[in-house]
Amino acid sequence: MSKAAILFRVYPKDGLLNAAVEDIKRNMKPSDIKLEEVGFGIKIIKVLFTYDTAVSGSSEIEERLRGLDNVEEVEVEQDTLL
């Protein structure tokens, strides 16, 4: 049984940054969530999850993020064992 951490870059739908953050907090229970400006006033959401590899996988978490209404795109930035 191993623990892992995965950091996602989440791109919200246009004008729905705060709604996307609230969706993620309410539906996903992340370990940490931060906003990052990528340029020209555009912000993305960086979301960190820790999980037990015996119970869940990073692809399951990614699919759940993609399924949220206010999320446009999701990218894995970093994935590591703890």
mmCIF file of the N, C-alpha and C atoms, coordinates in Angstrom:
data_MODEL
# 
_entry.id   MODEL 
# 
loop_
_atom_site.group_PDB 
_atom_site.id 
_atom_site.type_symbol 
_atom_site.label_atom_id 
_atom_site.label_alt_id 
_atom_site.label_comp_id 
_atom_site.label_asym_id 
_atom_site.label_entity_id 
_atom_site.label_seq_id 
_atom_site.pdbx_PDB_ins_code 
_atom_site.Cartn_x 
_atom_site.Cartn_y 
_atom_site.Cartn_z 
_atom_site.occupancy 
_atom_site.B_iso_or_equiv 
_atom_site.pdbx_formal_charge 
_atom_site.auth_seq_id 
_atom_site.auth_comp_id 
_atom_site.auth_asym_id 
_atom_site.auth_atom_id 
_atom_site.pdbx_PDB_model_num 
ATOM 1   N N  . MET A 1 1  ? 0.852   -1.173 0.000   1.00 0.00 ? 1  MET A N  1 
ATOM 2   C CA . MET A 1 1  ? 0.000   0.000  0.000   1.00 0.00 ? 1  MET A CA 1 
ATOM 3   C C  . MET A 1 1  ? 0.901   1.240  0.000   1.00 0.00 ? 1  MET A C  1 
ATOM 4   N N  . SER A 1 2  ? 0.798   2.035  -1.053  1.00 0.00 ? 2  SER A N  1 
ATOM 5   C CA . SER A 1 2  ? 1.609   3.244  -1.201  1.00 0.00 ? 2  SER A CA 1 
ATOM 6   C C  . SER A 1 2  ? 0.717   4.471  -1.254  1.00 0.00 ? 2  SER A C  1 
ATOM 7   N N  . LYS A 1 3  ? 1.289   5.566  -0.844  1.00 0.00 ? 3  LYS A N  1 
ATOM 8   C CA . LYS A 1 3  ? 0.621   6.849  -0.967  1.00 0.00 ? 3  LYS A CA 1 
ATOM 9   C C  . LYS A 1 3  ? 1.284   7.596  -2.124  1.00 0.00 ? 3  LYS A C  1 
ATOM 10  N N  . ALA A 1 4  ? 0.497   8.358  -2.837  1.00 0.00 ? 4  ALA A N  1 
ATOM 11  C CA . ALA A 1 4  ? 1.017   9.141  -3.955  1.00 0.00 ? 4  ALA A CA 1 
ATOM 12  C C  . ALA A 1 4  ? 0.410   10.533 -3.908  1.00 0.00 ? 4  ALA A C  1 
ATOM 13  N N  . ALA A 1 5  ? 1.061   11.438 -4.605  1.00 0.00 ? 5  ALA A N  1 
ATOM 14  C CA . ALA A 1 5  ? 0.557   12.801 -4.738  1.00 0.00 ? 5  ALA A CA 1 
ATOM 15  C C  . ALA A 1 5  ? 0.556   13.152 -6.212  1.00 0.00 ? 5  ALA A C  1 
ATOM 16  N N  . ILE A 1 6  ? -0.452  13.889 -6.614  1.00 0.00 ? 6  ILE A N  1 
ATOM 17  C CA . ILE A 1 6  ? -0.544  14.325 -8.007  1.00 0.00 ? 6  ILE A CA 1 
ATOM 18  C C  . ILE A 1 6  ? -0.989  15.777 -8.043  1.00 0.00 ? 6  ILE A C  1 
ATOM 19  N N  . LEU A 1 7  ? -0.311  16.553 -8.878  1.00 0.00 ? 7  LEU A N  1 
ATOM 20  C CA . LEU A 1 7  ? -0.611  17.968 -9.034  1.00 0.00 ? 7  LEU A CA 1 
ATOM 21  C C  . LEU A 1 7  ? -1.169  18.193 -10.436 1.00 0.00 ? 7  LEU A C  1 
ATOM 22  N N  . PHE A 1 8  ? -2.345  18.797 -10.494 1.00 0.00 ? 8  PHE A N  1 
ATOM 23  C CA . PHE A 1 8  ? -3.005  19.085 -11.770 1.00 0.00 ? 8  PHE A CA 1 
ATOM 24  C C  . PHE A 1 8  ? -3.010  20.574 -12.052 1.00 0.00 ? 8  PHE A C  1 
ATOM 25  N N  . ARG A 1 9  ? -2.950  20.904 -13.329 1.00 0.00 ? 9  ARG A N  1 
ATOM 26  C CA . ARG A 1 9  ? -3.221  22.264 -13.814 1.00 0.00 ? 9  ARG A CA 1 
ATOM 27  C C  . ARG A 1 9  ? -4.624  22.205 -14.395 1.00 0.00 ? 9  ARG A C  1 
ATOM 28  N N  . VAL A 1 10 ? -5.516  22.976 -13.819 1.00 0.00 ? 10 VAL A N  1 
ATOM 29  C CA . VAL A 1 10 ? -6.917  22.962 -14.238 1.00 0.00 ? 10 VAL A CA 1 
ATOM 30  C C  . VAL A 1 10 ? -7.243  24.301 -14.885 1.00 0.00 ? 10 VAL A C  1 
ATOM 31  N N  . TYR A 1 11 ? -7.755  24.239 -16.093 1.00 0.00 ? 11 TYR A N  1 
ATOM 32  C CA . TYR A 1 11 ? -8.148  25.434 -16.842 1.00 0.00 ? 11 TYR A CA 1 
ATOM 33  C C  . TYR A 1 11 ? -9.664  25.566 -16.751 1.00 0.00 ? 11 TYR A C  1 
ATOM 34  N N  . PRO A 1 12 ? -10.142 26.630 -16.106 1.00 0.00 ? 12 PRO A N  1 
ATOM 35  C CA . PRO A 1 12 ? -11.593 26.801 -15.983 1.00 0.00 ? 12 PRO A CA 1 
ATOM 36  C C  . PRO A 1 12 ? -12.192 27.319 -17.293 1.00 0.00 ? 12 PRO A C  1 
ATOM 37  N N  . LYS A 1 13 ? -13.490 27.131 -17.438 1.00 0.00 ? 13 LYS A N  1 
ATOM 38  C CA . LYS A 1 13 ? -14.187 27.723 -18.585 1.00 0.00 ? 13 LYS A CA 1 
ATOM 39  C C  . LYS A 1 13 ? -14.136 29.239 -18.437 1.00 0.00 ? 13 LYS A C  1 
ATOM 40  N N  . ASP A 1 14 ? -14.219 29.955 -19.551 1.00 0.00 ? 14 ASP A N  1 
ATOM 41  C CA . ASP A 1 14 ? -14.109 31.415 -19.560 1.00 0.00 ? 14 ASP A CA 1 
ATOM 42  C C  . ASP A 1 14 ? -15.034 32.065 -18.538 1.00 0.00 ? 14 ASP A C  1 
ATOM 43  N N  . GLY A 1 15 ? -14.440 32.889 -17.679 1.00 0.00 ? 15 GLY A N  1 
ATOM 44  C CA . GLY A 1 15 ? -15.209 33.658 -16.709 1.00 0.00 ? 15 GLY A CA 1 
ATOM 45  C C  . GLY A 1 15 ? -15.716 32.865 -15.519 1.00 0.00 ? 15 GLY A C  1 
ATOM 46  N N  . LEU A 1 16 ? -15.323 31.606 -15.402 1.00 0.00 ? 16 LEU A N  1 
ATOM 47  C CA . LEU A 1 16 ? -15.868 30.756 -14.340 1.00 0.00 ? 16 LEU A CA 1 
ATOM 48  C C  . LEU A 1 16 ? -14.791 30.257 -13.372 1.00 0.00 ? 16 LEU A C  1 
ATOM 49  N N  . LEU A 1 17 ? -13.753 31.062 -13.163 1.00 0.00 ? 17 LEU A N  1 
ATOM 50  C CA . LEU A 1 17 ? -12.659 30.670 -12.284 1.00 0.00 ? 17 LEU A CA 1 
ATOM 51  C C  . LEU A 1 17 ? -13.148 30.353 -10.869 1.00 0.00 ? 17 LEU A C  1 
ATOM 52  N N  . ASN A 1 18 ? -13.873 31.287 -10.260 1.00 0.00 ? 18 ASN A N  1 
ATOM 53  C CA . ASN A 1 18 ? -14.342 31.071 -8.881  1.00 0.00 ? 18 ASN A CA 1 
ATOM 54  C C  . ASN A 1 18 ? -15.315 29.904 -8.790  1.00 0.00 ? 18 ASN A C  1 
ATOM 55  N N  . ALA A 1 19 ? -16.166 29.751 -9.776  1.00 0.00 ? 19 ALA A N  1 
ATOM 56  C CA . ALA A 1 19 ? -17.106 28.628 -9.784  1.00 0.00 ? 19 ALA A CA 1 
ATOM 57  C C  . ALA A 1 19 ? -16.366 27.307 -9.902  1.00 0.00 ? 19 ALA A C  1 
ATOM 58  N N  . ALA A 1 20 ? -15.307 27.268 -10.715 1.00 0.00 ? 20 ALA A N  1 
ATOM 59  C CA . ALA A 1 20 ? -14.517 26.044 -10.867 1.00 0.00 ? 20 ALA A CA 1 
ATOM 60  C C  . ALA A 1 20 ? -13.814 25.695 -9.559  1.00 0.00 ? 20 ALA A C  1 
ATOM 61  N N  . VAL A 1 21 ? -13.258 26.700 -8.882  1.00 0.00 ? 21 VAL A N  1 
ATOM 62  C CA . VAL A 1 21 ? -12.597 26.461 -7.597  1.00 0.00 ? 21 VAL A CA 1 
ATOM 63  C C  . VAL A 1 21 ? -13.596 25.882 -6.597  1.00 0.00 ? 21 VAL A C  1 
ATOM 64  N N  . GLU A 1 22 ? -14.779 26.462 -6.522  1.00 0.00 ? 22 GLU A N  1 
ATOM 65  C CA . GLU A 1 22 ? -15.802 25.971 -5.593  1.00 0.00 ? 22 GLU A CA 1 
ATOM 66  C C  . GLU A 1 22 ? -16.247 24.551 -5.945  1.00 0.00 ? 22 GLU A C  1 
ATOM 67  N N  . ASP A 1 23 ? -16.396 24.264 -7.236  1.00 0.00 ? 23 ASP A N  1 
ATOM 68  C CA . ASP A 1 23 ? -16.747 22.897 -7.673  1.00 0.00 ? 23 ASP A CA 1 
ATOM 69  C C  . ASP A 1 23 ? -15.695 21.886 -7.225  1.00 0.00 ? 23 ASP A C  1 
ATOM 70  N N  . ILE A 1 24 ? -14.440 22.245 -7.415  1.00 0.00 ? 24 ILE A N  1 
ATOM 71  C CA . ILE A 1 24 ? -13.349 21.340 -7.044  1.00 0.00 ? 24 ILE A CA 1 
ATOM 72  C C  . ILE A 1 24 ? -13.342 21.113 -5.538  1.00 0.00 ? 24 ILE A C  1 
ATOM 73  N N  . LYS A 1 25 ? -13.442 22.186 -4.765  1.00 0.00 ? 25 LYS A N  1 
ATOM 74  C CA . LYS A 1 25 ? -13.440 22.055 -3.300  1.00 0.00 ? 25 LYS A CA 1 
ATOM 75  C C  . LYS A 1 25 ? -14.613 21.218 -2.812  1.00 0.00 ? 25 LYS A C  1 
ATOM 76  N N  . ARG A 1 26 ? -15.778 21.455 -3.365  1.00 0.00 ? 26 ARG A N  1 
ATOM 77  C CA . ARG A 1 26 ? -16.998 20.788 -2.912  1.00 0.00 ? 26 ARG A CA 1 
ATOM 78  C C  . ARG A 1 26 ? -17.040 19.308 -3.335  1.00 0.00 ? 26 ARG A C  1 
ATOM 79  N N  . ASN A 1 27 ? -16.614 19.002 -4.533  1.00 0.00 ? 27 ASN A N  1 
ATOM 80  C CA . ASN A 1 27 ? -16.779 17.654 -5.080  1.00 0.00 ? 27 ASN A CA 1 
ATOM 81  C C  . ASN A 1 27 ? -15.553 16.755 -4.986  1.00 0.00 ? 27 ASN A C  1 
ATOM 82  N N  . MET A 1 28 ? -14.373 17.328 -4.810  1.00 0.00 ? 28 MET A N  1 
ATOM 83  C CA . MET A 1 28 ? -13.157 16.530 -4.921  1.00 0.00 ? 28 MET A CA 1 
ATOM 84  C C  . MET A 1 28 ? -12.334 16.437 -3.640  1.00 0.00 ? 28 MET A C  1 
ATOM 85  N N  . LYS A 1 29 ? -12.453 17.359 -2.730  1.00 0.00 ? 29 LYS A N  1 
ATOM 86  C CA . LYS A 1 29 ? -11.694 17.367 -1.471  1.00 0.00 ? 29 LYS A CA 1 
ATOM 87  C C  . LYS A 1 29 ? -10.175 17.314 -1.717  1.00 0.00 ? 29 LYS A C  1 
ATOM 88  N N  . PRO A 1 30 ? -9.604  18.350 -2.364  1.00 0.00 ? 30 PRO A N  1 
ATOM 89  C CA . PRO A 1 30 ? -8.164  18.358 -2.642  1.00 0.00 ? 30 PRO A CA 1 
ATOM 90  C C  . PRO A 1 30 ? -7.343  18.597 -1.376  1.00 0.00 ? 30 PRO A C  1 
ATOM 91  N N  . SER A 1 31 ? -6.087  18.200 -1.425  1.00 0.00 ? 31 SER A N  1 
ATOM 92  C CA . SER A 1 31 ? -5.151  18.467 -0.325  1.00 0.00 ? 31 SER A CA 1 
ATOM 93  C C  . SER A 1 31 ? -4.748  19.934 -0.314  1.00 0.00 ? 31 SER A C  1 
ATOM 94  N N  . ASP A 1 32 ? -4.640  20.541 -1.500  1.00 0.00 ? 32 ASP A N  1 
ATOM 95  C CA . ASP A 1 32 ? -4.279  21.955 -1.611  1.00 0.00 ? 32 ASP A CA 1 
ATOM 96  C C  . ASP A 1 32 ? -4.801  22.471 -2.946  1.00 0.00 ? 32 ASP A C  1 
ATOM 97  N N  . ILE A 1 33 ? -5.098  23.762 -2.961  1.00 0.00 ? 33 ILE A N  1 
ATOM 98  C CA . ILE A 1 33 ? -5.576  24.390 -4.188  1.00 0.00 ? 33 ILE A CA 1 
ATOM 99  C C  . ILE A 1 33 ? -5.062  25.827 -4.213  1.00 0.00 ? 33 ILE A C  1 
ATOM 100 N N  . LYS A 1 34 ? -4.475  26.218 -5.360  1.00 0.00 ? 34 LYS A N  1 
ATOM 101 C CA . LYS A 1 34 ? -3.918  27.560 -5.505  1.00 0.00 ? 34 LYS A CA 1 
ATOM 102 C C  . LYS A 1 34 ? -4.225  28.083 -6.897  1.00 0.00 ? 34 LYS A C  1 
ATOM 103 N N  . LEU A 1 35 ? -4.196  29.405 -7.020  1.00 0.00 ? 35 LEU A N  1 
ATOM 104 C CA . LEU A 1 35 ? -4.366  30.047 -8.320  1.00 0.00 ? 35 LEU A CA 1 
ATOM 105 C C  . LEU A 1 35 ? -3.003  30.496 -8.813  1.00 0.00 ? 35 LEU A C  1 
ATOM 106 N N  . GLU A 1 36 ? -2.794  30.402 -10.122 1.00 0.00 ? 36 GLU A N  1 
ATOM 107 C CA . GLU A 1 36 ? -1.539  30.847 -10.718 1.00 0.00 ? 36 GLU A CA 1 
ATOM 108 C C  . GLU A 1 36 ? -1.854  31.656 -11.972 1.00 0.00 ? 36 GLU A C  1 
ATOM 109 N N  . GLU A 1 37 ? -1.260  32.837 -12.057 1.00 0.00 ? 37 GLU A N  1 
ATOM 110 C CA . GLU A 1 37 ? -1.443  33.657 -13.248 1.00 0.00 ? 37 GLU A CA 1 
ATOM 111 C C  . GLU A 1 37 ? -0.443  33.183 -14.302 1.00 0.00 ? 37 GLU A C  1 
ATOM 112 N N  . VAL A 1 38 ? -0.957  32.901 -15.496 1.00 0.00 ? 38 VAL A N  1 
ATOM 113 C CA . VAL A 1 38 ? -0.099  32.400 -16.565 1.00 0.00 ? 38 VAL A CA 1 
ATOM 114 C C  . VAL A 1 38 ? 0.198   33.469 -17.612 1.00 0.00 ? 38 VAL A C  1 
ATOM 115 N N  . GLY A 1 39 ? -0.402  34.629 -17.465 1.00 0.00 ? 39 GLY A N  1 
ATOM 116 C CA . GLY A 1 39 ? -0.105  35.736 -18.365 1.00 0.00 ? 39 GLY A CA 1 
ATOM 117 C C  . GLY A 1 39 ? -1.359  36.415 -18.877 1.00 0.00 ? 39 GLY A C  1 
ATOM 118 N N  . PHE A 1 40 ? -1.233  37.712 -19.125 1.00 0.00 ? 40 PHE A N  1 
ATOM 119 C CA . PHE A 1 40 ? -2.315  38.520 -19.682 1.00 0.00 ? 40 PHE A CA 1 
ATOM 120 C C  . PHE A 1 40 ? -3.597  38.417 -18.854 1.00 0.00 ? 40 PHE A C  1 
ATOM 121 N N  . GLY A 1 41 ? -3.456  38.271 -17.530 1.00 0.00 ? 41 GLY A N  1 
ATOM 122 C CA . GLY A 1 41 ? -4.613  38.198 -16.645 1.00 0.00 ? 41 GLY A CA 1 
ATOM 123 C C  . GLY A 1 41 ? -5.297  36.844 -16.608 1.00 0.00 ? 41 GLY A C  1 
ATOM 124 N N  . ILE A 1 42 ? -4.755  35.863 -17.322 1.00 0.00 ? 42 ILE A N  1 
ATOM 125 C CA . ILE A 1 42 ? -5.338  34.524 -17.342 1.00 0.00 ? 42 ILE A CA 1 
ATOM 126 C C  . ILE A 1 42 ? -4.823  33.744 -16.136 1.00 0.00 ? 42 ILE A C  1 
ATOM 127 N N  . LYS A 1 43 ? -5.748  33.143 -15.407 1.00 0.00 ? 43 LYS A N  1 
ATOM 128 C CA . LYS A 1 43 ? -5.377  32.361 -14.232 1.00 0.00 ? 43 LYS A CA 1 
ATOM 129 C C  . LYS A 1 43 ? -5.820  30.911 -14.414 1.00 0.00 ? 43 LYS A C  1 
ATOM 130 N N  . ILE A 1 44 ? -4.987  30.021 -13.869 1.00 0.00 ? 44 ILE A N  1 
ATOM 131 C CA . ILE A 1 44 ? -5.335  28.605 -13.834 1.00 0.00 ? 44 ILE A CA 1 
ATOM 132 C C  . ILE A 1 44 ? -5.393  28.174 -12.376 1.00 0.00 ? 44 ILE A C  1 
ATOM 133 N N  . ILE A 1 45 ? -5.904  26.989 -12.165 1.00 0.00 ? 45 ILE A N  1 
ATOM 134 C CA . ILE A 1 45 ? -6.016  26.439 -10.825 1.00 0.00 ? 45 ILE A CA 1 
ATOM 135 C C  . ILE A 1 45 ? -5.029  25.285 -10.714 1.00 0.00 ? 45 ILE A C  1 
ATOM 136 N N  . LYS A 1 46 ? -4.207  25.317 -9.680  1.00 0.00 ? 46 LYS A N  1 
ATOM 137 C CA . LYS A 1 46 ? -3.305  24.192 -9.400  1.00 0.00 ? 46 LYS A CA 1 
ATOM 138 C C  . LYS A 1 46 ? -3.909  23.428 -8.234  1.00 0.00 ? 46 LYS A C  1 
ATOM 139 N N  . VAL A 1 47 ? -4.138  22.144 -8.451  1.00 0.00 ? 47 VAL A N  1 
ATOM 140 C CA . VAL A 1 47 ? -4.827  21.320 -7.460  1.00 0.00 ? 47 VAL A CA 1 
ATOM 141 C C  . VAL A 1 47 ? -3.966  20.113 -7.111  1.00 0.00 ? 47 VAL A C  1 
ATOM 142 N N  . LEU A 1 48 ? -3.740  19.926 -5.812  1.00 0.00 ? 48 LEU A N  1 
ATOM 143 C CA . LEU A 1 48 ? -2.951  18.803 -5.324  1.00 0.00 ? 48 LEU A CA 1 
ATOM 144 C C  . LEU A 1 48 ? -3.852  17.798 -4.629  1.00 0.00 ? 48 LEU A C  1 
ATOM 145 N N  . PHE A 1 49 ? -3.659  16.533 -4.981  1.00 0.00 ? 49 PHE A N  1 
ATOM 146 C CA . PHE A 1 49 ? -4.384  15.440 -4.330  1.00 0.00 ? 49 PHE A CA 1 
ATOM 147 C C  . PHE A 1 49 ? -3.371  14.432 -3.813  1.00 0.00 ? 49 PHE A C  1 
ATOM 148 N N  . THR A 1 50 ? -3.630  13.861 -2.658  1.00 0.00 ? 50 THR A N  1 
ATOM 149 C CA . THR A 1 50 ? -2.885  12.703 -2.198  1.00 0.00 ? 50 THR A CA 1 
ATOM 150 C C  . THR A 1 50 ? -3.882  11.553 -2.147  1.00 0.00 ? 50 THR A C  1 
ATOM 151 N N  . TYR A 1 51 ? -3.388  10.361 -2.466  1.00 0.00 ? 51 TYR A N  1 
ATOM 152 C CA . TYR A 1 51 ? -4.291  9.217  -2.527  1.00 0.00 ? 51 TYR A CA 1 
ATOM 153 C C  . TYR A 1 51 ? -3.532  7.924  -2.258  1.00 0.00 ? 51 TYR A C  1 
ATOM 154 N N  . ASP A 1 52 ? -4.270  6.923  -1.876  1.00 0.00 ? 52 ASP A N  1 
ATOM 155 C CA . ASP A 1 52 ? -3.736  5.587  -1.633  1.00 0.00 ? 52 ASP A CA 1 
ATOM 156 C C  . ASP A 1 52 ? -3.783  4.835  -2.960  1.00 0.00 ? 52 ASP A C  1 
ATOM 157 N N  . THR A 1 53 ? -2.645  4.402  -3.453  1.00 0.00 ? 53 THR A N  1 
ATOM 158 C CA . THR A 1 53 ? -2.588  3.758  -4.767  1.00 0.00 ? 53 THR A CA 1 
ATOM 159 C C  . THR A 1 53 ? -3.328  2.425  -4.806  1.00 0.00 ? 53 THR A C  1 
ATOM 160 N N  . ALA A 1 54 ? -3.535  1.806  -3.655  1.00 0.00 ? 54 ALA A N  1 
ATOM 161 C CA . ALA A 1 54 ? -4.272  0.541  -3.616  1.00 0.00 ? 54 ALA A CA 1 
ATOM 162 C C  . ALA A 1 54 ? -5.771  0.760  -3.788  1.00 0.00 ? 54 ALA A C  1 
ATOM 163 N N  . VAL A 1 55 ? -6.231  1.963  -3.487  1.00 0.00 ? 55 VAL A N  1 
ATOM 164 C CA . VAL A 1 55 ? -7.666  2.263  -3.522  1.00 0.00 ? 55 VAL A CA 1 
ATOM 165 C C  . VAL A 1 55 ? -8.057  3.042  -4.771  1.00 0.00 ? 55 VAL A C  1 
ATOM 166 N N  . SER A 1 56 ? -7.198  3.953  -5.201  1.00 0.00 ? 56 SER A N  1 
ATOM 167 C CA . SER A 1 56 ? -7.542  4.861  -6.279  1.00 0.00 ? 56 SER A CA 1 
ATOM 168 C C  . SER A 1 56 ? -6.337  5.038  -7.191  1.00 0.00 ? 56 SER A C  1 
ATOM 169 N N  . GLY A 1 57 ? -6.578  5.637  -8.346  1.00 0.00 ? 57 GLY A N  1 
ATOM 170 C CA . GLY A 1 57 ? -5.503  5.930  -9.285  1.00 0.00 ? 57 GLY A CA 1 
ATOM 171 C C  . GLY A 1 57 ? -5.602  7.353  -9.779  1.00 0.00 ? 57 GLY A C  1 
ATOM 172 N N  . SER A 1 58 ? -4.514  7.852  -10.311 1.00 0.00 ? 58 SER A N  1 
ATOM 173 C CA . SER A 1 58 ? -4.501  9.239  -10.779 1.00 0.00 ? 58 SER A CA 1 
ATOM 174 C C  . SER A 1 58 ? -5.460  9.450  -11.946 1.00 0.00 ? 58 SER A C  1 
ATOM 175 N N  . SER A 1 59 ? -5.648  8.439  -12.793 1.00 0.00 ? 59 SER A N  1 
ATOM 176 C CA . SER A 1 59 ? -6.554  8.596  -13.929 1.00 0.00 ? 59 SER A CA 1 
ATOM 177 C C  . SER A 1 59 ? -8.007  8.760  -13.466 1.00 0.00 ? 59 SER A C  1 
ATOM 178 N N  . GLU A 1 60 ? -8.366  8.109  -12.368 1.00 0.00 ? 60 GLU A N  1 
ATOM 179 C CA . GLU A 1 60 ? -9.718  8.270  -11.819 1.00 0.00 ? 60 GLU A CA 1 
ATOM 180 C C  . GLU A 1 60 ? -9.940  9.695  -11.332 1.00 0.00 ? 60 GLU A C  1 
ATOM 181 N N  . ILE A 1 61 ? -8.940  10.248 -10.661 1.00 0.00 ? 61 ILE A N  1 
ATOM 182 C CA . ILE A 1 61 ? -9.039  11.618 -10.159 1.00 0.00 ? 61 ILE A CA 1 
ATOM 183 C C  . ILE A 1 61 ? -9.123  12.587 -11.335 1.00 0.00 ? 61 ILE A C  1 
ATOM 184 N N  . GLU A 1 62 ? -8.295  12.369 -12.352 1.00 0.00 ? 62 GLU A N  1 
ATOM 185 C CA . GLU A 1 62 ? -8.299  13.230 -13.531 1.00 0.00 ? 62 GLU A CA 1 
ATOM 186 C C  . GLU A 1 62 ? -9.662  13.204 -14.234 1.00 0.00 ? 62 GLU A C  1 
ATOM 187 N N  . GLU A 1 63 ? -10.248 12.047 -14.384 1.00 0.00 ? 63 GLU A N  1 
ATOM 188 C CA . GLU A 1 63 ? -11.560 11.945 -15.034 1.00 0.00 ? 63 GLU A CA 1 
ATOM 189 C C  . GLU A 1 63 ? -12.648 12.663 -14.236 1.00 0.00 ? 63 GLU A C  1 
ATOM 190 N N  . ARG A 1 64 ? -12.586 12.558 -12.917 1.00 0.00 ? 64 ARG A N  1 
ATOM 191 C CA . ARG A 1 64 ? -13.562 13.276 -12.081 1.00 0.00 ? 64 ARG A CA 1 
ATOM 192 C C  . ARG A 1 64 ? -13.411 14.784 -12.238 1.00 0.00 ? 64 ARG A C  1 
ATOM 193 N N  . LEU A 1 65 ? -12.162 15.277 -12.305 1.00 0.00 ? 65 LEU A N  1 
ATOM 194 C CA . LEU A 1 65 ? -11.931 16.708 -12.524 1.00 0.00 ? 65 LEU A CA 1 
ATOM 195 C C  . LEU A 1 65 ? -12.490 17.142 -13.871 1.00 0.00 ? 65 LEU A C  1 
ATOM 196 N N  . ARG A 1 66 ? -12.215 16.356 -14.910 1.00 0.00 ? 66 ARG A N  1 
ATOM 197 C CA . ARG A 1 66 ? -12.702 16.681 -16.260 1.00 0.00 ? 66 ARG A CA 1 
ATOM 198 C C  . ARG A 1 66 ? -14.228 16.724 -16.327 1.00 0.00 ? 66 ARG A C  1 
ATOM 199 N N  . GLY A 1 67 ? -14.880 15.955 -15.467 1.00 0.00 ? 67 GLY A N  1 
ATOM 200 C CA . GLY A 1 67 ? -16.332 15.884 -15.470 1.00 0.00 ? 67 GLY A CA 1 
ATOM 201 C C  . GLY A 1 67 ? -17.036 17.035 -14.774 1.00 0.00 ? 67 GLY A C  1 
ATOM 202 N N  . LEU A 1 68 ? -16.286 17.909 -14.110 1.00 0.00 ? 68 LEU A N  1 
ATOM 203 C CA . LEU A 1 68 ? -16.908 19.041 -13.427 1.00 0.00 ? 68 LEU A CA 1 
ATOM 204 C C  . LEU A 1 68 ? -17.389 20.076 -14.451 1.00 0.00 ? 68 LEU A C  1 
ATOM 205 N N  . ASP A 1 69 ? -18.539 20.671 -14.182 1.00 0.00 ? 69 ASP A N  1 
ATOM 206 C CA . ASP A 1 69 ? -19.182 21.581 -15.130 1.00 0.00 ? 69 ASP A CA 1 
ATOM 207 C C  . ASP A 1 69 ? -18.347 22.789 -15.542 1.00 0.00 ? 69 ASP A C  1 
ATOM 208 N N  . ASN A 1 70 ? -17.599 23.371 -14.607 1.00 0.00 ? 70 ASN A N  1 
ATOM 209 C CA . ASN A 1 70 ? -16.890 24.620 -14.879 1.00 0.00 ? 70 ASN A CA 1 
ATOM 210 C C  . ASN A 1 70 ? -15.436 24.432 -15.280 1.00 0.00 ? 70 ASN A C  1 
ATOM 211 N N  . VAL A 1 71 ? -15.049 23.197 -15.567 1.00 0.00 ? 71 VAL A N  1 
ATOM 212 C CA . VAL A 1 71 ? -13.663 22.890 -15.946 1.00 0.00 ? 71 VAL A CA 1 
ATOM 213 C C  . VAL A 1 71 ? -13.588 22.667 -17.454 1.00 0.00 ? 71 VAL A C  1 
ATOM 214 N N  . GLU A 1 72 ? -12.658 23.386 -18.081 1.00 0.00 ? 72 GLU A N  1 
ATOM 215 C CA . GLU A 1 72 ? -12.456 23.270 -19.529 1.00 0.00 ? 72 GLU A CA 1 
ATOM 216 C C  . GLU A 1 72 ? -11.426 22.183 -19.863 1.00 0.00 ? 72 GLU A C  1 
ATOM 217 N N  . GLU A 1 73 ? -10.266 22.218 -19.183 1.00 0.00 ? 73 GLU A N  1 
ATOM 218 C CA . GLU A 1 73 ? -9.170  21.298 -19.499 1.00 0.00 ? 73 GLU A CA 1 
ATOM 219 C C  . GLU A 1 73 ? -8.389  20.966 -18.229 1.00 0.00 ? 73 GLU A C  1 
ATOM 220 N N  . VAL A 1 74 ? -7.775  19.783 -18.219 1.00 0.00 ? 74 VAL A N  1 
ATOM 221 C CA . VAL A 1 74 ? -6.988  19.311 -17.076 1.00 0.00 ? 74 VAL A CA 1 
ATOM 222 C C  . VAL A 1 74 ? -5.682  18.728 -17.597 1.00 0.00 ? 74 VAL A C  1 
ATOM 223 N N  . GLU A 1 75 ? -4.565  19.087 -16.958 1.00 0.00 ? 75 GLU A N  1 
ATOM 224 C CA . GLU A 1 75 ? -3.250  18.528 -17.293 1.00 0.00 ? 75 GLU A CA 1 
ATOM 225 C C  . GLU A 1 75 ? -2.574  18.058 -16.014 1.00 0.00 ? 75 GLU A C  1 
ATOM 226 N N  . VAL A 1 76 ? -1.867  16.953 -16.085 1.00 0.00 ? 76 VAL A N  1 
ATOM 227 C CA . VAL A 1 76 ? -1.066  16.492 -14.957 1.00 0.00 ? 76 VAL A CA 1 
ATOM 228 C C  . VAL A 1 76 ? 0.254   17.262 -15.009 1.00 0.00 ? 76 VAL A C  1 
ATOM 229 N N  . GLU A 1 77 ? 0.581   17.939 -13.909 1.00 0.00 ? 77 GLU A N  1 
ATOM 230 C CA . GLU A 1 77 ? 1.854   18.651 -13.849 1.00 0.00 ? 77 GLU A CA 1 
ATOM 231 C C  . GLU A 1 77 ? 2.935   17.794 -13.196 1.00 0.00 ? 77 GLU A C  1 
ATOM 232 N N  . GLN A 1 78 ? 2.549   17.074 -12.153 1.00 0.00 ? 78 GLN A N  1 
ATOM 233 C CA . GLN A 1 78 ? 3.521   16.249 -11.440 1.00 0.00 ? 78 GLN A CA 1 
ATOM 234 C C  . GLN A 1 78 ? 2.808   15.106 -10.746 1.00 0.00 ? 78 GLN A C  1 
ATOM 235 N N  . ASP A 1 79 ? 3.429   13.937 -10.740 1.00 0.00 ? 79 ASP A N  1 
ATOM 236 C CA . ASP A 1 79 ? 2.873   12.744 -10.090 1.00 0.00 ? 79 ASP A CA 1 
ATOM 237 C C  . ASP A 1 79 ? 4.029   12.034 -9.410  1.00 0.00 ? 79 ASP A C  1 
ATOM 238 N N  . THR A 1 80 ? 3.891   11.758 -8.106  1.00 0.00 ? 80 THR A N  1 
ATOM 239 C CA . THR A 1 80 ? 5.002   11.148 -7.385  1.00 0.00 ? 80 THR A CA 1 
ATOM 240 C C  . THR A 1 80 ? 4.518   10.277 -6.233  1.00 0.00 ? 80 THR A C  1 
ATOM 241 N N  . LEU A 1 81 ? 5.321   9.299  -5.857  1.00 0.00 ? 81 LEU A N  1 
ATOM 242 C CA . LEU A 1 81 ? 5.038   8.487  -4.688  1.00 0.00 ? 81 LEU A CA 1 
ATOM 243 C C  . LEU A 1 81 ? 5.506   9.232  -3.456  1.00 0.00 ? 81 LEU A C  1 
ATOM 244 N N  . LEU A 1 82 ? 4.825   9.047  -2.357  1.00 0.00 ? 82 LEU A N  1 
ATOM 245 C CA . LEU A 1 82 ? 5.203   9.691  -1.092  1.00 0.00 ? 82 LEU A CA 1 
ATOM 246 C C  . LEU A 1 82 ? 5.909   8.699  -0.202  1.00 0.00 ? 82 LEU A C  1 
# 
